[in-house]
Amino acid sequence: MMKKALLTGVICVSALLLSCGSNFEPFPDFMGRHGHTAVVAGGLMYVFGGHDGGDFLNDLWKYDPATDQWTKLNPASSPSPPPARAYHAAVSDGTNMYVIGGYREDDQGTDVYYDDMWRYEPNTGADGTWFPVGGYSGPQLMGHSAVVVSTDVYLFGGHDGTDFQNDLYRCLLTTGACSPLSPANTPAVRAFHSAAVNGSTMYILGGWDEDLDLYMSDVHTISLPGGDWAVVPTTTALPLDAFHSAVYFGTELFFFGGKVASTNAVWQYPGTYTNNTIAFVSGDKTITDSESKFIDAGFEAGDSIVVSGTVFNDGTYTIVTVAAGVIDVAEPVADETPLTATLVVDDWVRKGIPTTSPATRYAHTAVILNDTVSDKMYVFGGWSGSFDYSDLWAYDPSTNTWEQKASIPSQ
């Protein structure tokens, strides 16, 4: 079992009770939480479990982006719903939600780790139905990550009650049968990292190893099911952190939040900016943007940018100085009036922080959800360091803007 001191000094005494030793005052009208999971199925977001500062949870909520409304669900279960838990993993196959593993403390304060898988079928019954996946043969884990590729779920890392892990498992969604994989170049052990997937490519980002008291900023990728791990080479490192979120959105990775860095900036890899307001001035060796969004895009002096979409100026340039609307480059450019161009930095960029933004947080969730207009990154809940958040925010990467949505109501 996990010793109480496992995360001492990181999150109070226990891995889950983030409110201990703080001046926690729960919001009376909202159901804030951390250590929960969120997935998208059928165009809706489903949120399960977590910890609300006082209790472990096994409630299930549905959010509809078309109406900006939350609904608490009361699913049928066969034979019973999943026990309350936090720091579990969850994935979606597009139709159903799958919950895997997790952790809670029982009434005697004993650590309980789960080695189970549950399937929630939204379309079975009035409020859907929970089914245990009885053939699950994976390990007991908390703080692990999970992604879906085809009809399989892949689990990485986490803590099994004794040690931090770096194993990779392939589990069938249909039966729960799991088998360990043995790729080369396996990343160091960790938990509370984040993971994202693009097609059959899995990414893991950061995390924490208590044994070494080490927060991480590395990014690794693997082609599933048969590839080997590889480090994603970058010049700019992510913050050393854990309890953050990551999503793969379009052609880029997006990273938000975390325990240590304590920032509400969005990080993007690679840094990409496209607009129809880009012009070039040969005499000054400058690239201009009449909408003044170069700082928002995260460009910095010293970055190497690749320009495409122009008539005369496609190529690679070195940024000497950057302002909101002007980039000075070291290389010559040709005069070109405003046109649609794309500027790419093949590295992590820290996006500018808009005036309207969610507060700094960790142990939250992030998913890609379509609000009937476009896909956006939805960030829900998390821990502030003294209380749980119940708010929901939608991030539009095309404009680097946030919009606050309806908070999850009280029970």
N, C-alpha and C positions, 0 to 999 in steps of 0.2 A: 504493500500500500504506500501511497505517496505520503511522505512525512510532512507534517504541518509547516515545517521550516523551509519547505522547498522553494517558496517564492518570497521568503522573508525579506522585507525591505524593498521589494518590487511591487507587490500588491498586498500591502499589509502583511498578514500572517498566512492566509490561505490563498490558494490559486483562484478561488471563485468569489470569496466574500470581499469584494473590492471596497465595500463601505466600512469595513472594520477599522476602528481607530480614527475615524473621520467624523466630521460634523454632518453626517448624512441626514438629509431631510427629504423624504420622498415627496414628489409632486402628488397631491391628493387626487387630481382629476385625470392623470395620465399614467399609462402603464409602461414606464421606462424600464430598460433592461440592458444587460451586457452579456457577452458570451453566448448569444443566441445564434440562430442560423436563418438565412433567407434564400429562397430560390424563386425562379420564375417558371411557371407552367401555364400554358394556355393563355399567355398574355397578362397574367395576374401574378402578384408577388405573395408568397406564403412565408410567414415568420413563425418559427417554432422555438419554444423553450427559452433557456437562458437563466439569468439570475437578476432579481429586481432590487438587490440591496438587502433583502430580508429572507427571501425564499427562492428555492429552485423552482423552475416553472416547467410545465408540460402543456401549456395552452397553445392553440393554433389560431393564427389570424390571417385574414386575406385582405390584400390591398388592391383596389381597382384604379389604375391610373386614369382611366377615361372619366371617372366620376370623382376622383380624389377622395375616396371613402374607404374606411376600414370596416371589416366585419369580423367579429369573433365567431369562430366556427365551433360546433359541437359534433364532431364526427362520430359515426358509429365505430365500433372496434371489435375485432375478432382475435382473441377474446377480450383484450383490454387495451387501453391506449399506452403509448410509450411512457415509462416512468419519467418523472421530472429530471432534468439534467442541464448542464451547460458545457461549453467548450467541446461540443460534439461537432460532427461534420454533416453536411447535407448537400445533396445534388438533385438535379432534375433531369429526366429523360425527355423533357418537353411536355409530358402529360402528367406524370406522377412525381411526387417528392419522396426522396429516400433519406432517412436519418441514420447515422452510423456512429456508434460509440458515445463517448461523453463521460461526464463525471458529476457526482453530487456528494454532499455530506448527509448521512442519515441523522436521525434524531439524537443519536449518541455521539455525534461528531466524528463518526468513522468514515473514511474515504471509501466511496463506492465507484468503481470503474465499470463501464459497460462494454461488453463484447457482442453487441447485437446490431441488427439492421431492421429498420421498419420502413414500410412502404405506405404512403398516403395516396389514395386514389380520389381526386376531387370529384370525379364523375360517377362515383359509386355511392348512391344514397343522397339524401337531401343536402347534407353538409360534408359529403365524402366519407371515406372509411379508412381506418388504420388496419394494416395487416402486418404481423411479424413475418420477416423473411427467415423462416425456420432453419434454412440450410447455411446460414452465415457461419463462416469458419475463419474469419479474420481475428486479429488480436484485440484485447481490450486497450483502448486508447483514448486520450483526451488531448486537445491542442494540436491535433493532426489536421491535414488538409485532404481534400478529395476533389477530383474532377471526373467528368464523364467523357469517354471517347467511345463512340458507337454504342454498344450495349453493355459496356463494362465501366466500372468505377475503379479509379486508381487512388490508393491511399498512400500518403507519404508522411513520415516523421511522427511527431507527437510524443507523449509520455505514457508509459504502460503501467504506472503505479510504482515502478522501481527505477527505471532509467529513461533518459531521453533516447529517441530512436531516429534512425535514418533509413529504415527499410521501406521498400516500395512494394505494394501489393496490388494485384489485379483481381478484382472480384466481379463475378457475374451478377448483374442486376436481377436476372430472372430467378436465380437460386440462392444467391449469397455465397456461393462457393468461392473461396479465395486461394490464391497461390502467390508466394513471394517471387519477385523477379530479381535478377542479379546483374543489373547494368554496371558497366565500368564507370569510374570517376564519380562515385557516389558522394554527394555533399555531406558535410559534417552533420552530426546529430543536432536536432533542434525541435522545438515546439513553438506554438503561437506564431508561426510564420504565416504567410499568405500564399495562395496559389491561384493561377489563372490558366485558361486553356484556349488555344486557337487551333481548331480542327483537331489534329492528332498530336499537337505539340503542347506539352505541359510546362509551365513555368513555376518555380518556387522562389520566393523573395524573403530575405531576412529571416528573423526568428530569434530564439533565445535558447541558450544552453546554460542551465543553472550550475552544472558541475564546474564549468569554467567561468561562471559569472560573466557570460559573453553575449552581448547583443550583436547581431549580424546585419550586414548590408549587401551581401552577395546575392546574385541572381543566377539561377541555373535553369537549364532547359533540357528536355528530353523528348524524342519522338517516340510515341507509343504505338504498339506495345514493345517493339524489339530494339529500340535505340539505346544509346549510352548517354549518360549525363554529360553536359558541357557547360562551362561557365559562359555567361553572356558578357563579352568584353566591353567595358565602358571606361571612359576617362573620369567622368563624374560619378561618384558613388552615392547611392541612396543613404539616408540617415541610418545610423546603427539603431535598429528598432525591432519591435515585435508588437503583436496585437493590432496590426494594421489591416488594410484591405487592399486587394488588387483585382483588377478586371482587365480582360483583353477586349478592346473596343475598336472595331474597324480594322486598322492596321497597326495599332499602338497599344502598349501596356500603360495602364494608369494605376497610380499608387496613392493612397490617402490615409492620413491619421497615423497613430502609433503612440506607444507609451512614453518613449524617451525623448524624441525630437520635439514633442509638444508643439506641433505646428498644424495649421489647417490649410496648408498649401497642397495643391495637387501636383504630383510628379508624373511626367510623361516620357515614354521611350518608344521610338525615337521622337525627338522634338520636331513636330510638323506644324507648319502654318501655311494656309492657302487663303488668298483673298484676291479680289479683282481690282485692288487699289494699289498694286505694287508698281513702282516706277524706278528708273535708273538714271543717274546723272553722271556723265563721264568726267566732267571737269573736276568734280568733288570726290569721285570714286565712292558714291553713296547709293544705297538702296533706300527708297522712301516708301512710306505707307500712310496714305491720307487718313486712315482710320486710327493711326497711332497705337498699334497693338503689338509692337515688337517686344516690349517689356512683358506684357501679358503672356506672350508666347513662350517666354522663358529664355530668350536669347541673351548671351553674355559675351563680353569681350574675350577674345581668345578662341571662341567656338569656330569650328570649321562648318560652313553651311553649304549644302548642295542646292542649287537653284535649278528649277525646271519649269517648263511651260512658256518660256519667253521665245522671242524671235532671235535675239542676238546675244543673250546673256546666260544661257544655260551653262552651268559649270560649277566649280568649287571655289569658294571664297573664304578668307579668314577675316573674322570680325575684329576690327581695331577698337572701335567704340560703338556703343549702342544707346539710343534714346528711344522714347516711345514711338516716334515716327521716322527715325533716321538711323540707318546702320552705315557706319564708315567701314570700308573694306580695304584690305591691303592691295588687292589686285585691280587692274583697270576694268572698267565696265563701259558699255556702249550706251548712248542716250536711248531711252525707251520710255514712251508715255505709258500711263497706267494701263495695266492689263492683268489678266488672271495668271498668277504665278504661285509656285509652291517652294517654300524654303524648308529644308530639313537639316537638323543637327542629329547625326547618328550617335546619340548619347542621351543620358537622362537630362531633362530640363525641368527646372522648378518653375511652374507657372506662377504668374502674378496672382496675388490674392485679391479677389473682388471685394468691394465694400460690403456687399451682402453675401455672407458666407456662413456655413455651419461652424460652430465653435470647435476648438480642439477636442479630440476624443480618441478613445481606443476601445478595443473589444466590441466594435460595431460590425455592421455588415454592409456590403456593397454589391449591387447586381446591375445588370443592363436590362432596362425595361423600356418599352415603347409607350409613350404617352399619347398615342394616336397622331402625333405630329412627327416625331423623330425618336430615335433611340437616345436614352440618357442614362447616366450612372446615378442610381438611387442609393443614398446612404441613410441607414436607419440606426437609431439608438446608439448605445455605447456608454462609456464611463468617462466622466469629466475629471476624475481624481477626488471628487467628493459627493457626486450624485449621479444617478442614471439618467440618460437622455431618453425621451420618448418621441423626439422630433424626426421628421423625414425630409430629406433634401434631394433635389434633382439637379445634376450637373450636366451642362451642355458643353462638350469639348470644342465644338465648332466656334463658340463665342466666349469660352472660358467664363461662363456665368452660372450662378446657382439660383434656384428658386425653391423657397420653402413650401412644402406641401402639408397636408393635414397630419397632425400628430396622432399616434395611436391612442385611442380613448382608454378610460379606466375600465376595469372589468365590471 
